[in-house]
Amino acid sequence: MTPHKVAVITGASQGIGAALVSAYRKLGYAVVANSRSITPSDDPMLLTVAGDIADPAVGARIIEQGLAAFGRIDTLINNAGVFLAKPFTDYTEADYDLMTGVNLRGFFEISKRAVAAMLTQGGGHIVNISTSLVDHARSSEPSALTSLTKGGLNAVTKSLAIEYAARGIRVNAVSPGVIRTPMHPPETYEALARLHPLGRMGEISDIVDAITYLENAPFVTGEILHVDGGQSAGH
């Protein structure tokens, strides 16, 4: 229906996701953008699909509407995610359902449909957004359910990369440190900067640049790219 490549981006209404929408449009991609509260766009090459990715029906709807609008799916960026830090024994069943719903079920439902579309067209690319806490736990910020769910994304990134390597689908992950987004109040910036050996927080542009690198790196698959100011190496 269109010669454009097509990128699907979840968690696309603010922060890293919104920046990725702009970046992929500048690369010439049509974009299918999802978040719970995303609003329609005047850009004919930007399709917005509102819905909670934790709802099993939403992932299917995003891919179906993207295929209907643009005819193909070339890249999926699983950017939607929930971070919740608290002592392990304080997590509730509701916390577990929320975090596994967004971070794992949401990933599963949309990714399997994206892979099916990519197989019919001979290839594609998936990027999962993880966290450096998987490799670099901090006693000051216990977050076991974050590590449980995002660590699962790291593992499945490598598994899917190998499963589909011979069929033209690459699968990578970006593992950020603490990024300066609306999630963090400005009064916390100084303390958060000290958590990184490079002495600063990450910027949204650092993550966008990493993802666009992976997009244009045809010999890279199964990679967990740490963009964390050195956190995963030590402190």
N, C-alpha and C positions, 0 to 999 in steps of 0.2 A: 504493500500500500504506500510505502514511502522508502526512499533509499537511506534515510537517516538511521543511525544506530540509536538504540533505545535503552535508557537506564532507568531502573526502578530504585527509588530511595525511600526507606521508611524513616519515621521520626523526622520528617522533612520540614516542619513548620518553624523551627528556630534553631539557633546554635549551629552545630556542625552540619546537621541535615540541611538547613536552609542554605548554608554556604555551598554544600555539595550540589544542590539544585542549580545554583548560579554557575558553578564551575563546569558542570556537565553541559549546560546550555551553551556556555562559551566554547566548549569543545565541539559543539555542533550536534550534540545528542538531543533527541526528543526525550522528555523526562516524565515518568509517572511518579508522582509524589504523594506519600501517605503520611498522615498523622491523625490523631483523634479529632483535632479541631481545625484541620486545614480547610482553607476557603478556596472557591473557584478562582481560576486565573484567566486573564485576558489573552495570555500567550497561547496560540493554537498548538504549539509544540510542547506545552506543559499541561498534562492531565493530572488533576488532583483527585484523590480518592480518600474520603474521610472514613475513619473507622479505627477501632482499637485492635492492634495487631494481635493481642492476646485472644481475641475472639477467633476461633478456628475458621469461621466463614470469611473473615476479612482478607486473609492472605490469598485465598482463591479468587476473591472478587478483584483484588488489585491486579493480579496477573491476567485474569479474563478481560478486564476493562482495558488494560494496556495492550493486549493482543488485538482487541477489537478496534482500538483507536489507531495503533501504529504498526500492527502486523508482525511484530517480533519483539524479543527481549534479549538484549545483548549483555547487560550488566545488572546485577542486583547488589545493592549495598544495604546490608542488614544493620542499619544505624540505630533503630529504635532500641532502647534498653532502659532498664530500671536499676538504679543503685540505691541500696539501703544498708547503712552501716549501723549495727547495734551488737551487743554481746550475743553470742550464739544462743544462750538459753532464753533470751528475750524475744527471739523471733517467734511469730505466731503462725498459725495455719494460713491466715489471710496473707501474711508476708510471703510465705512459701508459694501460695497460689499466684500471687501477683508477679513475683520474680520469675518463677518457672513459666508462667503464662506468657509474659512478654519476651523474656530472654531466650527461652527454649521452644515453647509451643509456637510462638510467633515466627521464630526462625524456621521451624520445621515446616509449617503449613505453606509459607510463601516460597521457601527455597525448593521444595520438591516440585512445585508447579513451575517455577522458573527453570529448573533443570530439565523438566520434560519439554518445555518450549525450546530451550537451547539445543537439546538433542535433535529436534526436528530440523533445526536450521544449521547444524554442524558445528556449534561451539558457543562459548560465552564466558562470562567471568562473574564470580561471586566474591564479594568482600564482606567479611564479618568484623564488627567492631567489638573488641575485647577490652581488657584493662590490665595494666601492669601489676595490679594487686594479685593477679593469678600467680605471678612469678616472684613478687616482692611484697609479702604480707607485712602489715604494720601493726604493732601492738597498740598504737595510739588510735587506730581506726579499725576495730574488728568488723569484718564484713564477710563472714563465711558463706552466706547465700550468694553474694556477688561472685565469689571465687568458684563456688559450686556450679553456677550457671554459666559464667563467662569462661571458666576453665573447660566446660563442655564444648563451647564454641571453638576454643583453640584445638581441642582434640578432633572435633568433626571437620574442621578446616583441613587438617592433614588427611583424614580418612577420605573425604570427598575428592580432594585433589588427586589422590592416587586412583580412586575408583573411576574417575572420569578423565584422567590425563590423556589416554589414548583416543578419547572421543572429542577432544577440542575444548573442554571446559576447564578453565583454571579456577582455583579456589584459594584465596589468601585471607589473612586477617591483619588488622592494624590494632596494636595494643598501646593505647595512650596512657601517659601519666595524667596528672591533674591539669585539665585544660580550662582556660579562662572563658567560661560560658555563663549564661544567666543562672545556672544551678548554684554557683558559688557567690556569696555576698562579698562586695569589695573589701570589707574589713578583714576577711580571712586571707586575702591574697598574699600578704607578707609571710604568714606562717606556711601557707601552701607552697610558696616558692622555695622555702628551705627544705622541703621534702625531696627536691631534685638535685643531684650532684651538679648540674649546670647552673643551679641557683635561681631559676625562674620557673614560672608556670608555663605550660604549653599554650600556644595560641591556636585558635580555630584553623588558621591558615597552615599550621604545621601538619594537622591531620589531613586537611584537604590536599596538600602537596603530596603527602605519602600515598593517598589513595589514587591520585592522578598518576603518580609514578607507577604504581602497580597496574593501573589501567594500560599503560604504555610499555609494559615489561613482559613481552610474550614468552620469555624463557623462565619466568618466575611463577611457581605454583607451590602450594603447600607451605607458604612462608608466613610466619608470625612476625610482622614488622613492628618492632618496639619504637614508639615515638614518645619517649618518656623521660627525656633529660638525663638518661643514664641510670634510672631507678633499677631496672632489671639486672644491671651489671653489679650493683652493690652501692653501698653508701658509707 
